[in-house]
Amino acid sequence: MPTLYNSTIYLNEPPIGQDATVVALLRAAGALIMGKTQTTQFAATKTGGPCVNPHKVGHTPGGSSSGSAAAVADFQVPLALGTQTGGSIIRPGAFCGLFSYKVWKVLE
């Protein structure tokens, strides 16, 4: 599933051909990766895709992890991954009526 950062500048780029580390670790542990959700452009802007808040379609589902939160809130998947660039996991979770949390890894 190629990642284009929700930006048209990568439309003609070839796919990388490998999973993100977290996805590879989940696959190795036996997880079933069901798909990919929408994000805002470069996980940092307000420019997003067709993702909407499943509880109130006219409202935003949040920030860069909005697709993940919307998919869980709409019962399309039991859980999802996201990125925390500010409030990018906790805000979409709250907007979509979910419990969400961020995990920090201390780099050594």
Residue, then its C-alpha position, 0 to 999 in steps of 0.5 A: m500500500p504505497t504512501l503518498y503523504n496525501s500529496t499529489i507531488y508523489l503521484n508519479e513516484p514508484p512505491i517504496g516496496q516495504d512496510a513501515t517498521v511498525v506494520a512489519l512488526l505487527r505482521a510478524a506477530g501475526a496481525l492482519i493488516m486490513g488496509k490504510t486510512q486517510t491522513t492530512q497532507f504530510a500529517a501536518t496540514k488541514t488539507g485532507g481527503p474525503c474522511v469525515n466524522p462518522h457520528k456527524v458527517g459535517h464535522t471534522p474527524g480530527g487531525s492527521s490520524s483522522g482516518s484511523a479514528a473514523a474507521v474505528a468509530d465507524f466499526q470498520v476496524p477494531l483498532a488502528l495506528g496513527t501518528q502523533t505530530g501534535g494532538s494527531i492521535i488524541r484529538p481525532g479520538a476525542f472528536c470521534g468519541l473514542f479512547s486513544y493514547k500515544v506511546w512514546k519510545v525513548l531513543e537511546 
